[in-house]
């Protein structure tokens, strides 16, 4: 017999085995979940001022769900941080605010638009603001004295992220040097750092996009509606389906068409593409992702097409 304890709608449920006969074989998702919860708890125990990056995207939502499980029945004991480009999808911002309220924690927002208004950052010629997030992120970390920041990076997203450790040391300037990362043996994590340095922690390091979707399906986790099929006015640019919006305007030679699409990632609206899809729920997305041969970033993020090392260059400057 197994007793289930639930904290209520939207929260994690905990199953308690009442005898050895009730102990079931762990699935791969159970193992990934256990590892991530272990990482989150270890980091909170080892550092003084943790925070978690939270954009409202699926990876950060799963990471926050794991944090809620890690500290249930208590609340998540650190703030969530969002670096707002000003080009975010409105649906994602609305979801972000509801999620923070449900988790009962604090939201810290760094605004790219404020830096542009003050003349500290300039708009890029290509219109995307994703690379402009670096300075507001580093300033937000410094001003709040966060010594560790959780991020939702996964091994399968990009070549640069595959070089990360679970705990990634950043120097006094917030920069990342792949040659100076420490070895990690088994589940032993070294968070040592000097004043001025900080650490990025990646609890989803061993997850893939498919793992994330299978977990969303299993846990019935709410995510922004953009991840599921919906009708939207779109146009094609550089082989990508772009949404029509105030920061994503078709040119005179670009035809607007109504398409049924969904998003695999929900970053800056000015550089994030959609995919044609009829997947209306998590189980259908799982089937779709299982047969996909393209990574989500390579297929739908124009800012990652600048060069083969675009992500690594930004990470070295202090990007996520």
VEXZA-313490 format. One record per residue (C-alpha): residue in one letter; x negated, z, y negated. Coordinates in nm, 4 decimals, padded with zeros to 6 digits, always signed. Last residue first. Layout:
BEGIN
+------+----------+----------+----------+
| type |        X |        Z |        Y |
+------+----------+----------+----------+
|    A |        X |        Z |        Y |
...
+------+----------+----------+----------+
//
This chain:
BEGIN
+------+----------+----------+----------+
| type |        X |        Z |        Y |
+------+----------+----------+----------+
|    X | -02.3180 | -01.9172 | -03.2043 |
|    X | -02.5392 | -02.0627 | -03.4793 |
|    X | -02.8569 | -01.8821 | -03.5888 |
|    X | -03.0849 | -02.1670 | -03.6963 |
|    X | -03.2198 | -02.2083 | -03.3421 |
|    X | -02.8597 | -02.2328 | -03.2262 |
|    X | -02.7978 | -02.5233 | -03.4628 |
|    X | -03.0939 | -02.7186 | -03.3262 |
|    X | -02.9888 | -02.6407 | -02.9685 |
|    X | -02.6350 | -02.7675 | -03.0327 |
|    X | -02.7511 | -03.0961 | -03.1842 |
|    X | -03.0195 | -03.1646 | -02.9193 |
|    X | -02.8721 | -03.4927 | -02.7936 |
|    X | -02.8035 | -03.5914 | -03.1537 |
|    X | -02.5082 | -03.6024 | -03.3927 |
|    X | -02.2725 | -03.6147 | -03.0941 |
|    X | -02.2163 | -03.2387 | -03.0882 |
|    X | -02.0437 | -03.2526 | -03.4278 |
|    X | -01.7956 | -03.5074 | -03.2883 |
|    X | -01.6520 | -03.2584 | -03.0397 |
|    X | -01.4021 | -03.3916 | -02.7835 |
|    X | -01.5751 | -03.5443 | -02.4810 |
|    X | -01.9183 | -03.3896 | -02.5054 |
|    X | -01.7706 | -03.0533 | -02.5956 |
|    X | -01.5189 | -03.0463 | -02.3112 |
|    X | -01.7691 | -03.1629 | -02.0526 |
|    X | -01.6906 | -03.4981 | -01.8923 |
|    X | -01.6343 | -03.5714 | -01.5215 |
|    X | -01.2799 | -03.4323 | -01.5040 |
|    X | -01.1274 | -03.3883 | -01.1575 |
|    X | -01.0901 | -03.0099 | -01.1624 |
|    X | -01.0016 | -03.0156 | -01.5327 |
|    X | -00.6753 | -03.1995 | -01.4641 |
|    X | -00.5686 | -02.9802 | -01.1711 |
|    X | -00.6442 | -02.6659 | -01.3706 |
|    X | -00.4528 | -02.8113 | -01.6678 |
|    X | -00.1469 | -02.8526 | -01.4443 |
|    X | -00.1675 | -02.4895 | -01.3334 |
|    X | -00.2129 | -02.3739 | -01.6933 |
|    X | +00.1008 | -02.5408 | -01.8249 |
|    X | +00.2185 | -02.8666 | -01.9839 |
|    X | -00.0461 | -03.1072 | -01.8574 |
|    X | +00.0807 | -03.4495 | -01.9730 |
|    X | -00.2539 | -03.5510 | -02.1193 |
|    X | -00.4186 | -03.7806 | -02.3703 |
|    X | -00.7280 | -03.5997 | -02.4902 |
|    X | -00.7791 | -03.4460 | -02.8334 |
|    X | -01.0736 | -03.4593 | -03.0697 |
|    X | -01.2367 | -03.1938 | -03.2821 |
|    X | -01.4396 | -03.2991 | -03.5861 |
|    X | -01.2146 | -03.2428 | -03.8904 |
|    X | -00.9962 | -02.9854 | -03.7132 |
|    X | -01.2932 | -02.7482 | -03.6753 |
|    X | -01.2700 | -02.5887 | -03.3317 |
|    X | -00.9881 | -02.6014 | -03.0784 |
|    X | -01.1399 | -02.7036 | -02.7439 |
|    X | -00.9774 | -02.8901 | -02.4534 |
|    X | -00.6963 | -03.0081 | -02.6793 |
|    X | -00.3710 | -03.1674 | -02.5619 |
|    X | -00.2118 | -03.5050 | -02.6185 |
|    X | +00.1148 | -03.6962 | -02.6083 |
|    X | +00.0634 | -03.9671 | -02.8698 |
|    X | +00.2320 | -04.0864 | -03.1898 |
|    X | +00.0102 | -04.3521 | -03.3410 |
|    X | -00.1670 | -04.3847 | -03.6764 |
|    X | -00.3800 | -04.6979 | -03.7067 |
|    X | -00.7312 | -04.6758 | -03.8510 |
|    X | -00.8385 | -04.9652 | -04.0783 |
|    X | -00.7397 | -04.7933 | -04.4030 |
|    X | -00.9036 | -04.4684 | -04.2910 |
|    X | -00.7198 | -04.1899 | -04.1128 |
|    X | -00.7249 | -03.8429 | -04.2723 |
|    X | -00.8473 | -03.5354 | -04.0898 |
|    X | -00.8772 | -03.2550 | -04.3446 |
|    X | -00.5122 | -03.2639 | -04.4569 |
|    X | -00.3947 | -03.3656 | -04.1122 |
|    X | -00.3644 | -03.6535 | -03.8659 |
|    X | -00.5083 | -03.5482 | -03.5309 |
|    X | -00.8132 | -03.7318 | -03.3990 |
|    X | -00.8412 | -03.9122 | -03.0669 |
|    X | -01.2068 | -03.9934 | -03.0065 |
|    X | -01.3748 | -04.3305 | -02.9418 |
|    X | -01.5571 | -04.3260 | -03.2724 |
|    X | -01.2268 | -04.2760 | -03.4549 |
|    X | -00.8808 | -04.3264 | -03.3051 |
|    X | -00.5658 | -04.2071 | -03.4800 |
|    X | -00.3123 | -03.9329 | -03.4129 |
|    X | +00.0378 | -03.8114 | -03.4950 |
|    X | +00.1173 | -03.5408 | -03.2411 |
|    X | +00.3334 | -03.4888 | -02.9325 |
|    X | +00.2487 | -03.1943 | -02.7092 |
|    X | +00.0564 | -03.1282 | -02.3876 |
|    X | -00.1037 | -02.7847 | -02.3598 |
|    X | -00.4172 | -02.6451 | -02.5222 |
|    X | -00.2561 | -02.6800 | -02.8646 |
|    X | -00.0056 | -02.4083 | -02.7670 |
|    X | -00.2634 | -02.1387 | -02.8403 |
|    X | -00.3367 | -01.9083 | -02.5432 |
|    X | -00.1261 | -01.6522 | -02.3537 |
|    X | -00.2890 | -01.5164 | -02.0406 |
|    X | -00.0914 | -01.5391 | -01.7152 |
|    X | -00.3714 | -01.3564 | -01.5319 |
|    X | -00.3986 | -01.6131 | -01.2529 |
|    X | -00.3423 | -01.9168 | -01.4757 |
|    X | -00.5833 | -01.7977 | -01.7443 |
|    X | -00.8329 | -01.7192 | -01.4671 |
|    X | -00.8017 | -02.0683 | -01.3200 |
|    X | -00.8486 | -02.2085 | -01.6689 |
|    X | -01.1634 | -02.0069 | -01.7337 |
|    X | -01.3059 | -02.0913 | -01.3915 |
|    X | -01.2458 | -02.4631 | -01.4577 |
|    X | -01.4308 | -02.4426 | -01.7890 |
|    X | -01.7191 | -02.2787 | -01.6041 |
|    X | -01.8150 | -01.9121 | -01.5833 |
|    X | -02.1634 | -01.7709 | -01.5208 |
|    X | -02.2402 | -01.6931 | -01.8841 |
|    X | -01.8925 | -01.5588 | -01.9568 |
|    X | -02.0175 | -01.2133 | -02.0665 |
|    X | -02.2508 | -01.3678 | -02.3268 |
|    X | -02.4216 | -01.1081 | -02.5473 |
|    X | -02.5936 | -01.2008 | -02.8741 |
|    X | -02.8592 | -00.9526 | -02.9829 |
|    X | -02.9786 | -00.8369 | -03.3230 |
|    X | -03.3045 | -00.8155 | -03.5137 |
|    X | -03.3411 | -00.6435 | -03.8488 |
|    X | -03.4573 | -00.3166 | -03.6972 |
|    X | -03.6295 | -00.3881 | -03.3621 |
|    X | -03.4641 | -00.4946 | -03.0380 |
|    X | -03.4273 | -00.3673 | -02.6823 |
|    X | -03.1135 | -00.4958 | -02.5094 |
|    X | -03.2728 | -00.5549 | -02.1693 |
|    X | -03.0110 | -00.6315 | -01.9044 |
|    X | -03.0422 | -00.5418 | -01.5364 |
|    X | -02.7753 | -00.7187 | -01.3288 |
|    X | -03.0124 | -00.9082 | -01.0945 |
|    X | -03.3352 | -00.9521 | -01.2873 |
|    X | -03.3020 | -01.0861 | -01.6388 |
|    X | -03.6186 | -01.2380 | -01.7853 |
|    X | -03.6507 | -01.2042 | -02.1623 |
|    X | -03.6002 | -01.4806 | -02.4139 |
|    X | -03.9009 | -01.5698 | -02.6287 |
|    X | -03.9300 | -01.9371 | -02.5344 |
|    X | -03.5633 | -02.0102 | -02.6134 |
|    X | -03.6210 | -01.9047 | -02.9761 |
|    X | -03.2974 | -01.8101 | -03.1496 |
|    X | -03.2710 | -01.7367 | -03.5210 |
|    X | -03.0934 | -01.4485 | -03.6923 |
|    X | -03.3657 | -01.4264 | -03.9576 |
|    X | -03.5036 | -01.0975 | -03.8218 |
|    X | -03.5051 | -01.2486 | -03.4715 |
|    X | -03.2187 | -01.3107 | -03.2289 |
|    X | -03.2404 | -01.1848 | -02.8690 |
|    X | -03.0004 | -01.3306 | -02.6141 |
|    X | -02.8421 | -01.0950 | -02.3612 |
|    X | -02.6760 | -01.2911 | -02.0801 |
|    X | -02.9719 | -01.5290 | -02.1078 |
|    X | -02.9373 | -01.8639 | -02.2753 |
|    X | -03.0987 | -02.1852 | -02.1541 |
|    X | -02.7681 | -02.3235 | -02.0196 |
|    X | -02.6356 | -02.2878 | -02.3736 |
|    X | -02.8818 | -02.5498 | -02.4912 |
|    X | -02.7762 | -02.7988 | -02.2226 |
|    X | -02.4112 | -02.7688 | -02.3283 |
|    X | -02.0798 | -02.6347 | -02.2051 |
|    X | -02.1548 | -02.5699 | -01.8372 |
|    X | -02.3416 | -02.2403 | -01.8804 |
|    X | -02.0669 | -02.0740 | -02.0846 |
|    X | -02.0731 | -01.9344 | -02.4382 |
|    X | -01.7978 | -01.6876 | -02.5289 |
|    X | -01.9960 | -01.4706 | -02.7687 |
|    X | -02.0347 | -01.0943 | -02.7946 |
|    X | -02.2257 | -00.9699 | -03.0983 |
|    X | -02.4898 | -00.6974 | -03.0854 |
|    X | -02.6551 | -00.4925 | -03.3600 |
|    X | -02.3680 | -00.5305 | -03.6062 |
|    X | -02.4802 | -00.3952 | -03.9433 |
|    X | -02.1541 | -00.5028 | -04.1130 |
|    X | -02.3403 | -00.6821 | -04.3917 |
|    X | -02.5972 | -00.8261 | -04.1497 |
|    X | -02.3509 | -00.9652 | -03.8940 |
|    X | -02.1286 | -01.1082 | -04.1674 |
|    X | -02.4314 | -01.2628 | -04.3403 |
|    X | -02.5451 | -01.4239 | -04.0153 |
|    X | -02.1988 | -01.5674 | -03.9519 |
|    X | -02.1500 | -01.6850 | -04.3110 |
|    X | -02.4879 | -01.8663 | -04.2901 |
|    X | -02.4220 | -02.0312 | -03.9525 |
|    X | -02.0640 | -02.1500 | -04.0104 |
|    X | -02.1737 | -02.4586 | -04.2048 |
|    X | -02.2539 | -02.6422 | -03.8781 |
|    X | -01.8787 | -02.6401 | -03.7947 |
|    X | -01.7769 | -02.7672 | -04.1387 |
|    X | -01.7236 | -03.1341 | -04.0629 |
|    X | -01.6698 | -03.3741 | -04.3525 |
|    X | -01.9309 | -03.6314 | -04.2455 |
|    X | -02.1058 | -03.6100 | -04.5830 |
|    X | -02.1342 | -03.2336 | -04.5486 |
|    X | -01.9738 | -02.9991 | -04.8000 |
|    X | -02.2231 | -02.7797 | -04.9802 |
|    X | -02.2960 | -02.4115 | -04.9278 |
|    X | -02.3915 | -02.1355 | -05.1727 |
|    X | -02.1923 | -02.2968 | -05.4531 |
|    X | -01.9565 | -01.9998 | -05.4865 |
|    X | -01.6562 | -02.2101 | -05.3790 |
|    X | -01.8546 | -02.3423 | -05.0813 |
|    X | -01.9423 | -01.9896 | -04.9709 |
|    X | -01.5778 | -01.8837 | -05.0070 |
|    X | -01.4667 | -02.1851 | -04.8013 |
|    X | -01.6980 | -02.0860 | -04.5143 |
|    X | -01.5070 | -01.7582 | -04.4846 |
|    X | -01.6227 | -01.4637 | -04.2737 |
|    X | -01.3338 | -01.2699 | -04.1237 |
|    X | -01.3471 | -00.9232 | -03.9652 |
|    X | -01.0421 | -00.8386 | -03.7528 |
|    X | -00.9865 | -00.4771 | -03.6469 |
|    X | -00.8337 | -00.3678 | -03.3142 |
|    X | -00.4857 | -00.3063 | -03.1773 |
|    X | -00.5087 | -00.5701 | -02.9039 |
|    X | -00.1595 | -00.6964 | -02.9890 |
|    X | -00.2408 | -00.7129 | -03.3602 |
|    X | -00.5586 | -00.9069 | -03.2893 |
|    X | -00.3673 | -01.1500 | -03.0676 |
|    X | -00.0971 | -01.2065 | -03.3299 |
|    X | -00.3582 | -01.2836 | -03.5952 |
|    X | -00.5460 | -01.5264 | -03.3728 |
|    X | -00.2244 | -01.7058 | -03.2683 |
|    X | -00.1374 | -01.7799 | -03.6309 |
|    X | -00.4931 | -01.8984 | -03.6924 |
|    X | -00.4754 | -02.1233 | -03.3850 |
|    X | -00.1456 | -02.2839 | -03.4851 |
|    X | -00.2839 | -02.3542 | -03.8335 |
|    X | -00.5718 | -02.5602 | -03.6812 |
|    X | -00.8914 | -02.4531 | -03.8520 |
|    X | -01.0462 | -02.6478 | -04.1377 |
|    X | -01.1119 | -02.3493 | -04.3653 |
|    X | -01.4237 | -02.2884 | -04.1578 |
|    X | -01.3175 | -01.9346 | -04.0642 |
|    X | -01.5943 | -01.7291 | -03.9032 |
|    X | -01.3916 | -01.4909 | -03.6883 |
|    X | -01.5121 | -01.1452 | -03.5852 |
|    X | -01.3254 | -00.9032 | -03.3576 |
|    X | -01.3896 | -00.5330 | -03.4115 |
|    X | -01.5135 | -00.2850 | -03.1495 |
|    X | -01.3698 | -00.0194 | -02.9176 |
|    X | -01.1013 | -00.2309 | -02.7428 |
|    X | -00.8238 | +00.0226 | -02.6997 |
|    X | -00.8036 | +00.2880 | -02.4300 |
|    X | -00.6082 | +00.2498 | -02.1071 |
|    X | -00.7992 | +00.0245 | -02.0445 |
|    X | -01.1582 | -00.0148 | -02.1625 |
|    X | -01.2860 | -00.2977 | -01.9425 |
|    X | -00.9427 | -00.4547 | -01.9052 |
|    X | -00.9066 | -00.4982 | -02.2806 |
|    X | -01.2613 | -00.6356 | -02.2902 |
|    X | -01.1703 | -00.8879 | -02.0194 |
|    X | -00.8704 | -01.0012 | -02.2245 |
|    X | -01.0971 | -01.0338 | -02.5289 |
|    X | -01.3321 | -01.2597 | -02.3299 |
|    X | -01.0379 | -01.4673 | -02.2043 |
|    X | -00.9165 | -01.5127 | -02.5630 |
|    X | -01.2706 | -01.5971 | -02.6778 |
|    X | -01.2960 | -01.8661 | -02.4110 |
|    X | -00.9475 | -02.0071 | -02.4832 |
|    X | -00.9936 | -02.0436 | -02.8580 |
|    X | -00.8468 | -01.7840 | -03.0961 |
|    X | -01.1759 | -01.7795 | -03.2856 |
|    X | -01.3000 | -01.4401 | -03.1701 |
|    X | -01.6629 | -01.3338 | -03.1866 |
|    X | -01.6907 | -00.9795 | -03.0527 |
|    X | -01.8538 | -00.6837 | -03.2274 |
|    X | -02.0968 | -00.4108 | -03.1233 |
|    X | -02.2369 | -00.1384 | -03.3495 |
|    X | -02.4436 | +00.1204 | -03.1615 |
|    X | -02.5699 | -00.0638 | -02.8550 |
|    X | -02.6367 | +00.0500 | -02.4964 |
|    X | -02.2957 | +00.1775 | -02.3844 |
|    X | -02.1072 | -00.1104 | -02.5497 |
|    X | -02.3465 | -00.3573 | -02.3884 |
|    X | -02.3127 | -00.2026 | -02.0419 |
|    X | -01.9318 | -00.2016 | -02.0666 |
|    X | -01.9162 | -00.5682 | -02.1663 |
|    X | -02.1657 | -00.6710 | -01.8978 |
|    X | -01.9795 | -00.4809 | -01.6238 |
|    X | -01.6501 | -00.6380 | -01.7351 |
|    X | -01.8114 | -00.9809 | -01.7107 |
|    X | -01.9528 | -00.9144 | -01.3621 |
|    X | -01.6196 | -00.7822 | -01.2338 |
|    X | -01.4303 | -01.0816 | -01.3704 |
|    X | -01.6768 | -01.3259 | -01.2163 |
|    X | -01.6514 | -01.1486 | -00.8804 |
|    X | -01.2718 | -01.1367 | -00.8892 |
|    X | -01.2651 | -01.5062 | -00.9844 |
|    X | -01.4829 | -01.5894 | -00.6824 |
|    X | -01.2371 | -01.4030 | -00.4621 |
|    X | -01.2930 | -01.0484 | -00.3401 |
|    X | -01.1701 | -00.9700 | +00.0104 |
|    X | -00.8916 | -00.7145 | +00.0022 |
|    X | -00.9061 | -00.3360 | +00.0094 |
|    X | -00.5652 | -00.2134 | +00.1244 |
|    X | -00.6854 | -00.1070 | +00.4692 |
|    X | -00.9400 | +00.1211 | +00.3057 |
|    X | -00.6551 | +00.3227 | +00.1611 |
|    X | -00.4644 | +00.3693 | -00.1657 |
|    X | -00.6040 | +00.0605 | -00.3393 |
|    X | -00.5464 | +00.0765 | -00.7152 |
|    X | -00.4434 | -00.2428 | -00.8924 |
|    X | -00.4937 | -00.2510 | -01.2694 |
|    X | -00.2721 | -00.4680 | -01.4889 |
|    X | -00.4008 | -00.6199 | -01.8107 |
|    X | -00.1904 | -00.6250 | -02.1258 |
|    X | +00.0477 | -00.8915 | -02.2544 |
|    X | +00.3605 | -00.6863 | -02.1972 |
|    X | +00.2913 | -00.3321 | -02.0919 |
|    X | -00.0025 | -00.1119 | -01.9941 |
|    X | +00.0451 | -00.1958 | -01.6246 |
|    X | -00.0460 | +00.0247 | -01.3292 |
|    X | -00.0116 | -00.1301 | -00.9858 |
|    X | -00.0101 | +00.0840 | -00.6727 |
|    X | -00.1235 | -00.0818 | -00.3502 |
|    X | +00.0000 | +00.0000 | +00.0000 |
+------+----------+----------+----------+
//
